[in-house]
Amino acid sequence: MAVRGWSRFREQQHLEHIDAASVDSTFSSNPQAREVFGTSSFTRRKRMSPADRRRQITVAAAKIIAAKGFWGMSLQDIADEIGITESALYHYISTKNDLLGMVIEELYDSSAADEYIYGNARGEDRDGHEFFYFPRFCLDNVLFNIKRPEMVKLFSILNAEALNPEHPAHLYFINRQQKFWRQISAMNWVLPEPYRTDINRFRHLWSLSMSAMDGLQLRWLADSSANLVEEWFAYSEELFPENVWEGFSDPSEYGSKDAACLLPKGLQSSKRP
């Protein structure tokens, strides 16, 4: 997708440029699963601050859940991973379910993720109105997730497991999309027609984009040779065609001193009387 400024992000992120749209795919014909965790173990220190130990336990749990799933994980696995006794774990958690909550809230749905994903998609017009650019928001998700493949694998495994109503994360995943959409629909996205005046069309686009991203990330996990960023650029050619989305894709596209107020082009403008 030829968006002014995105080539700069490649340089900043040290990403190799491959024109994914001009080749069949960056996926291998003989794929091998991506290694998301190294073989090195945790530093085993007997004395740690409570905050550092809690963080160590949470990261260890993420690693084991990504390998075995929540049902396959035991608290003894966590204890063995970090070199403490199982009984010592109970100074920090009450149950296995508590540990799952820590992993989701502190590692996956983190403030660092939100700051990066939403922050880089944010822009202001000449009058100081805040807007968000949806194609850049999608790209930010991809750029952030390539730095944390272990979290992508963890989320994918938990999402599948949680289809079982008995899973402790069942309600979290069932309600997550609705919660996510409430947040997205309350933000002021700068959008082309027909999306800014038809909230249902925008919801369908959002749902399609997130579904495409989830599916692409699963393929990326299964193929260590795949280039997730370039594949997403190729997807973007279809999701956000330039003849429709030019000027609405990235904050860098709004830079002229003569640029107009964007208030009439925002999603929230369609909700005003």
N, C-alpha and C positions, 0 to 999 in steps of 0.2 A: 504494500500500500504506500503510495508516494505522498507521505505527509511531511511537510516542511518541518524540519527539526528532529525527526526520528532518526536520521542518520547520525546526528550528534549523540543520541542515546547509545547507539551501537559503540561509538568510540568510548564513551564514558563507562559503559558496562564491559568493554573489551570483548565485544561480540563480533565474531567473524560474519561478514556479509555473504549470504548465499541467497540467490534469487530463487526462493522456493517455488514461486509461481511458474518459473520457466523450466523446471525439472519435474519428473514424475513425483518424487517424494524424497525426503531425507531419511526415511525409514529403511532399514536393512531388509534384504530378502532372506537373511538368515539371522534373525534377531536374538540377542541375549539380554536377559533382564538387567536393568540398571542396578548397580550396587549402591545402595543409599546409606548404609552404615559401614564405617571402617571396621577393621578387626581389632583396633586398639581398645583396651578396656579403660574404665574410669580410674583416676588416681585415687588410691585407697588410703585415705587419711582418717585416723581415728578421731581427731578433733577437728570439727568444722563448726562454723556459726550455724544457728538454726536455719537462717535464710539460705545459706549455701548448701546445706544438707537437703533442704526441701527441694531446691532447684535440681540437685543431683538425682534425687529420687524420681522427680518428675521426668527428667530427660531419660533416665534408665527405663522408666515405665513406657515411654514413647517408643524406645528402641525395641523393647520386647513385644509390645502390642503390634508394632509394624511387622514383626517376624512371626508371631504366633497367634495374633488376634487377641481380643479381650478374654474370650472364653478359655483360650489356651494358656494365658498368663497366670502365674501364681505369685503370691507375695514372696515366696522363697526365691523365685527367679530374680526378683528385684534385689533382694538382700544379697544374693550371690553375685549379681552384677556389680554392686558397689562395695562389697566386702564388709557388710555388717550382718548382724543376726536378724532373723525375721521379727523377733520380739522388739528389736530396736526401732523397726519401722513404725510401730504403734505409738511412738512419741510424736510422730508427724502426721499420721493418718489414722482414721478409725476403722475404715473398711476398704475393701478393694474398689468399691464404687466411688468412694471419696477420691481415690487415686485417679480414676478415670476422669472425674470432674476437673481435677488439677491439670491433667494433660490437655483437655480441650480448652479450658479457660485461660491457662497461663502460657501455653505453647502455640496452639493453633489460632484461636481467636484473640490474638495479642494486640496490644496498643501499637506496637511497632509495625505490624502489618497494616493496620488502618492508617497510620500516619503516612506510610509510603504510598499505599494504593490510592487513597483519597487525596493526599496532599499533592502528589504530582499531577493529578487530573484537575486540580483547582486553578481557576483563573479569575481575573477581575476585569470588568470593562472600564471605560474612561470615567464613569460616574461612581465607581467603587462597588458596583453590584457583583456579588460572588456567584460564579457559575462553575459547573463541572462538565467535563468532556467525556462522553461515554466510551468512545473507542480507546482513548488514552487510559481510562479506568480499566478496561479489559486488558490492555497491554501491561499495565502495572501489576495486575494479578499474575500474569505469566512471568514477568521479570522478577517478582518477589518469590514466586514458587520455584523457579529454577535454582534459587539459593537454598531451598529447604526441601529437597526431594524426600527426605525421611518423613516430613510432615504431610506431604502429599500422599505418600503411601499409607501412613497412619490414618489419615482422614478417609481414604478410599476403602480401607479394610473396615473401619468402624462403621462407615455409611452402609456397607453391605450387611454387616453383622446386625446392625440396628433395625433392619427390616423385621426382625423377630420381635414381637411385642414384649417379650420377656427381657430383652436387652436393656440394661440401665440407661443407655443413651437413645432409646427408641423415641421418646417424646422430644428430645433435643433435635434429632434429625428430622422428625416429622414436622416440627414447628419451625425449623430453621429457615426454610424457604419463604414462608409467610412473614416471618420476622425480618428477613433480609429485604423482601419486597417493600414492606412498610418503611424501612429506612431509605431505600432507593427512591421510592415514589415521593418522599417528603423533601428530597433535595432538588435544587434548581439546576437541571441539566440544560445546556444549550443544545438545541436539537433542530434538525431540518424538518420540514413537513414530510409526511403527515404525523410524525411522532410527537411533536410538541403540542399538538391540539387533540391527539387521540391517545389517551393514557393506556387504553387496551392494546393498541398497536405497539406502544413502547414496552409494555409488559411482555408481550410476545417476543419482541426483539431481545429484551433482557434475558428471558427464559431460554431462548434459543442460543444466545451467546454463552451463557453459563453452562448449558448442557453440552454445547460443542467443546467448551474448554475442559469440562470434566472428562469427556470421552477422549480428547486428545491427550490429556495428562496421563490417563491410564495406558494409552499406547506408548507414550514416552517412557513410562516406568518399565514397560515390557521390552523396550528396545534401547539399549545404551548408546547406539549410534545416532539416534534421532536428535534433531535440533528443534527444540520446542519453540523457541522464539521465531525462527524462520517459518516453521509450520503455521504458527499463529498469524504471521503476516500474510501468508497465503490464504488462510481462513478469512482474514479481514477483508481481502479483496472481494469476497462474496458477501460478507455480512455488512460491510460499510463501503459500498462502491463510491469511488471518488466523485462521480458526477452528482451524487446526492449529498455526500458528507464533507465536501470541500468547505473548509472554514468552520466545521463543527467537530473536528477530530482531536485537536490538541490545543492546549493553551497558547503554544508558540505561534499559532495561526492568527492570533489576535495581537498585533504589535504596532499597528500604524497609529500615529497621533491623530489621524483623521477618522479612526474607526468609530462606528456608531455605538450608541447604547444598545446593549444586548438584551435588555429587559423584555422586549416583545418576542424574542426568539427563545425564551426560556420555557421549560416545562410548566413552571408555576404560573406563567402568564395566562395559560389557558384556564386556570382556576380562579382568576381574578374577575370580579364583576365588571 
